[in-house]
């Protein structure tokens, strides 16, 4: 592989930070913008579900193109640039149909960026002997900055103008993508690259790890969808709710920062993530007293952070270098599909069971932990 620039880790950290600032603006505030554009809750739900659908097709196409042409950096730059165009068109769109079509275009180029970034980072960081977690943590930190920054901007700009804040953050991401160095496998050739189904789907460790990580991450569905509503009903104000969410991300950042010093097998990390999720959601199901919530939020370091670190490390270790982007991409698709299903079901079970819906999430995480044990045992045999 061509050697990365001396500043490779720094440039990747900047790219993650720029990308997650954009996410920090979009995830909480895109629904507000859609409402300001006149869409009703039903239409907003349809629009917000699009990335989960589009990623099924867009991510494999983008990651396979990156592997086939050994052009991770080029595909990242192109996707970043066209994402700006897509969100610019979205900002100019009028009416539910036009907004839906524009967001579909934007999502087709934006959703592959994270798996592409992970494949790029893991390849280059491994070459220079640097750990992934301490670099990736800057993305999580930037997500908090983006969320709080956009919230502050709402005091000074109209909600309908939030889309242009998103476009600006995407432009910064594209600039950071341009600053990344190309990574080329010296011995790569088109003949050596096997299709995903013939190579990766034969690996039982990858399949078991994908099932484990997908289920554990999907166990966050009730938390992502209804924790703010639940805490508001309990009488917490916006500041407290924001602080609880931020505490979870801070715990995640702390784990990422320390991960380079930890010698833990990837499948063990996923298992720790499953255990943390079972404890976290099991406790949430019984309406814990407010004094326990900060401690439970710190378990986000395990339920999300350890699971994510273990998942990307399993893919990096098991997939051939020529298929690294495709492997990360298909892993991301699996996680997205299971998460989409969990999000759809979570509304139904929360409506019927209220807080006890977290119990179903604990069971989901437990199922993921079982698959993690299977993956760990299979990996030890090989």
Secondary structure, 3 states (H helix, E strand, C coil): CCCCCCCHHHHHHHHHHHHHHHHHHHHHHHHHHHHHCCCCHHHHHHHHHHHHHHHHHHHHHHHHHHHHCCCHHHHHHHHHHHHHHHHHHHHHCCCHHHHHHHHHHHHHHHCHHHHHHHHHHHHHHHHHCCCCHHHHHHHHHHHHHHHHHHHHHCCCCCHHHHHHHHHHHHHHHHHHHHCCCCCCCCCCCHHHCCCHHHHHHHCHHHHHHHHHHHHHHHCCHHHHHHHHHHHHHCCCCHHHHHHHHHHHHHHHHHHHHHHHHCCCCHHHHHHHHHHHHHHHHHHHCCCCCHHHHHHHHHCHHHHHHHHHHHHHHHHHHHCCHHHHHHHHHHHHHHHHHHHHHHHHHHHHHHHHHHHHHHHHHHHHHHHHHHHHHHHHHHHHHC
